[in-house]
Amino acid sequence: MQPIYDESFEMMVQDVEVKPQQEEYYPVKLITSRGLIYCRYYPVKDAEKAVIWVGGVGGDWDTPARKLYPLLCEDLRKEAIASLRVRYRYPTELEESVLDVLAGLLYLRDEGIKYFALVGHSFGGAVAIQAAVQDPDVSTVVTLATQAYGTDPVHELATQCSLLLIHGMADEVLPPLCSQHVYQQALEPKQIILYPDATHGLDEVADEVYQLVRNWIVQQLNPSTDVAMLN
């Protein structure tokens, strides 16, 4: 596998360990020069499209909106879209977390994936944006209640990479101004959805977010198909 670079960081993925299938996903361990990255892989035979899902500073297998991530990982298989959930090595360190996602992209490429979507919640929104800026094969980024810190490179997203921002107006952790700031800095194509009564975890609108994110990803990874992006 190739090394992953940015201006001040380098990571080499040295090996990959995939355990036998367990439940609906394969536990994957990326053995890198900067430590182990644990992932959950939801493969699809002959898939060329995939989503990487990341959480916030809580680390582990964080997911917003009442288990949004595992539910969509399973559902998107029906659309021939694979998924990889990435657990950060250092969930409060932005640069290291971006490298974790870039390592995940490298792994998926070795699995035959050519087109990618990145989804991040809270801190993970900045992670997803920065990773997408460094990879021209990312077709879309979805942020859920993103922080503003670390998102300044959003204007560098290639014009072929769309951006969907989702935020709750009652967010008690990160105000909706964070997503509004990112939206103002981003280039087209972009869209922002604000839910009046939703808090940081978006649990209050979990069903709506589920359908919105699902339809958006399917449409953005299959631009020739006529799929409504919104309910």
N, C-alpha and C positions, 0 to 999 in steps of 0.2 A: 504493500500500500504506500501511497505517496505521503510526504510530510505535509502538515497543515501550517501555514504561516499567516501572521499579520506583521505589523511593523515591529513589534517588540516581543512576540511570543512565537514559539514553535512547538509543535506536537507531532510525534511520529506514532501512528497506529502500528504496533508491532505484531499483534496477533488478535484473533477473534475466537472466543469460546462460545459455542451455542449448545445448550443442553437439549435433551429430547423434549418434545412438545409437552407442555404442562398447561392444562386447561385450554384457554383460547389463544395463548401467546407462547412464543419461545423466549425464555430468558437468555439474553445475550450479554456477554461480558467483553468489552473492548479493552484490550491490554495495550496501553499506550506508554510512551516515554514519560508522561506526567501523571501516571496513575491509572487505576481501573475505572472504567465508565460502565455502569450497569444500565441495561436497556430492556425493554419488552417489545418484542417484534411480532407483529400481526401480519404474516406473509400472505400473499395472493399469488397463485401460480401464474407465471409469465407476466406479472405486473410490470408496467413501466412508469407508474405514478405512485407517489407515496406522500404521507404527511408525517412530520416530526412534531411531537407534542411536548411542551415543557411547562413546568409550573413556576411557582414563586420562590421567595427566599426560604420558605419552610422546608424546601428540599423533599427528599423521599419521592413518593409517587403522587405528589400534590395534583389535584384536579379541581376546577371550579364547577359550579352549576350542577350539583348533585350527580357526580360521577360522569360528567360530560365526556371526558377523554376515553375511558374504556368502552363506554357505550358507542361512541362514534368510531372508535377503532374497529369494533366488530361490524357495525352497520356499513361502513364504507367498503368493506370487502365485497359487498354485493355490487358495487360499482367498479370492481377491479382496481381498487385503490388500497395499497398496503399502508401500514402505520408502524411508526417506531416511537415509543415513549422513552425519553432520555431522563435519567436521574443525574443531577449535577454531582460532580465530585466535591465542589465547594460552593454551596448554594447562595452565598452572599457575595461572591466575587464575580463581577460581570465578565471580565476578560476570560477567565477560566471557563465560565459557563458557555460563552460563545464558542470556545474551542471544543467543548463537549458536543455542541450541536454540529459543528463542522466535522467532527469525527463521525457523528451519526450519518451525515450526508455521504461521507466517504464510504462507510459501510454499506449504505443502501446502493450506491453506485456499483459496488462489487456484487450486489445482488441483482443487478440488471435494471435498476431504477434510473430513469432519465429526467423525470419532471417532478418537482417538489412543491409542497406547501408547508409552511411553518406556522405553528399556532403556539402562542405564549400567553400565560396569565400573569398579571401584575409585573413583578420583576422580569418574568419570562417574556413580556412584550418587548422590552429593550433587547433581550438576548436574541429573540427571533429577528428583529429588525437588523441588528448588527451582523448576524450570520447571513441573512439574505443579501445584504450589501456586498458581501464577499463571495457570493455564489450566483453566477448569472443564470443558473438553471432553476432557481426558485421562481415559481410562477405567481405565487401569492403569499401574503403574510396576513394572519388574523391575530389581532391583539384583544385580550379580554381584560378590562380594567387595568390598562398598562400604567406603569410609572412613566414620568417624563424624562428622568435622568437616564442618560445613555442612549436616548433616541434621536439625538441630533443628526446622525448620518442618514436619517430616513429620506432626505432629499436626494441621496445618492442611489436610491433604488432605481434599477433600470426601468424604463417606461413599460417594459413587458411584464413587470411585477406589480400586481395590484395590491391594494391595502384595504382591509376592513378593520375598523376600530369599533369595539363594543364597550360600553361603560354604563354603570348605574348612577343615576343622579343622586342617590342616597348613599353613595360609597363613603364609608366611614374611615377608610384607610388612605385611599388616593382619590382626590377630587376629580370629577369629570373634566376639569380644566386640563388635566394631564393629557387625556386623549384628544381634546380639542386643540391643544398646542401641537401635538404630533400631526393631526389632520392639517393644520394650517401650514406646517413645514413640508408636508409630503406633496409629491407631484401626482397628477392623474395617471392611471385610474385609482380612485380612492372613494371610500364611503365611511360614514360614521353613523352609528345607531346608539341613541341614548335612551335608557329605560328609566322612567320617572321614579319608581319606587324600589329599584333594585340596589342592593348593597354590594360590597366588594366581591363577595363570592358568587353573585348573580343567581343564588338559589331561588329567589322569588320569581325569576323569569327563566328557569332552567329549560322548560319545554320550548319556549320561543327561541332561546339561544341555540338549543339543539338543532332545531329545524333550520334556523338561519345559517349557522356555521356549516351544517351538512350541505345545504343547497349551494352555498357560496363555493365551497371546496370542489364540489362536483362540477359546477359551471366553470370555475377558473381552470381546473385541470382538464376539462373537456370543452373548450370554448366553442366548438362547433355544434354542441348539443343545446337544445332549447330548454334550459332548466331555470325556473324562476329563482332569483337570488333571495327574495324576501317572501314572507307569507303575505 
